[in-house]
Amino acid sequence: MDRRALEDKFHQRMIQVYEEAALAGYRATRFLQLVEAEGGVQAAKRLLAQRQHPEGLTRLWEMKRLDASMEAAIAYEDHWHPLFSEAEIEVARQRLRDLRYAPTSRES
């Protein structure tokens, strides 16, 4: 799959992340706006570049739904890894480790 097709699929995955969180009771409207404005990859890169945990990640942790986070998709869905640097993937993994999240076998 070429990079553009992979980016398009990742964009759809980020829309799905929003929808999964919404079904769990958290409407991450700023996340969705960022994804729609910049595209899924650029939105993810912007969020990963922030020093602190994004508000949405904390909210999903409170709801025990870190599996529905952007970070889980980037850290544990290997087919997205070509879109991100090793450092960005490590940021996603570290944020999840900080919150004591371990993926299920379905995610890893």
N, C-alpha and C positions, 0 to 999 in steps of 0.2 A: 504494500500500500504506500502511495506517495505521501509526502509530508502534508500537503494541503488536505488530502482526504482524512488523514489521521487527525489534523487540527479540527476539521469539521466534525468528526466523530467525538472528539474530546469536548467540543462546544456543546454538543447534544448531551454528553455525559454530565456536564455542569448544569444544564437545564434539569436533568434528571435528579441531580443532587438537591437542587432547589425544591423540586416536586416531592422528593422523599422526605425532606425536612418539613415541608408544608403538611404532608400527610401525618407526620408525627406531632404537629401542632406548632411548628415554628416557621413563620413566613419571613424568610431572609430577603426582604425586598431590596435592600442595598446591594446584596450579593447579586441578585438577579439583574438589577440595573447595570452593575459593573460588567457582568458577563455579556449582556446585550449591547452595551456601548463599546466594549473593547474586544469582545470575543473571549471564548473560554480560556484559551492559553494565556493571553495577555492578562486577563483578570486574575488567573491563578498565580502568575508570576508576580504581579503587583502585591497580592495578598501574602505570598511567601516572603517577599522582601521586607515586610513589616517586622519590626523587632518584637512586638508583643503578639500574643495569641489574638487572632481576630475574635471579635465579640460573638460571632456566630458559632465558632468552635467551642467557646465556653458554654454557650446556650445548649448546643448539642450534647456536650458532656453532662450538663445538668439533667438532660432528658434521657441520658444513657443511650444516645444514638450517634456516637462517634462514627459508626459504620456508614452513616449517611453524610459524612463530611467530605469536602474537597480534599483534605489532607489524606484521608484513607484511600480515596481513589488514586491519588498521585503516588502514595507510598506503597500500596499493595496491589495495584492493578498494573502489572509490569508492561503491558502493551502501550501504556502512555509514556514510559520512561524516555523514549527517543525525543520527546518534546521538551524535556527538562534537563537541566544540568544535574550532576551528582550532588552538588551543594543544595540545590532546590529540593531534590528528593529527600535528602537528609534533613532539611528543615521540616518537611512534612512528617517524616518519621519521628524526629525529636519532639515535635509538638504533641504527637500522639503518645510517645513514651512518657512525656511530662505529665500527661493525664492518665497514665497507667492503662492505656488501651492496648489490647492485643487482638489482632485480627482472628476471625474464625477461619476455619479451613476453606470456606467458600471464598473468602477475600484474599487469602495469601497465595 
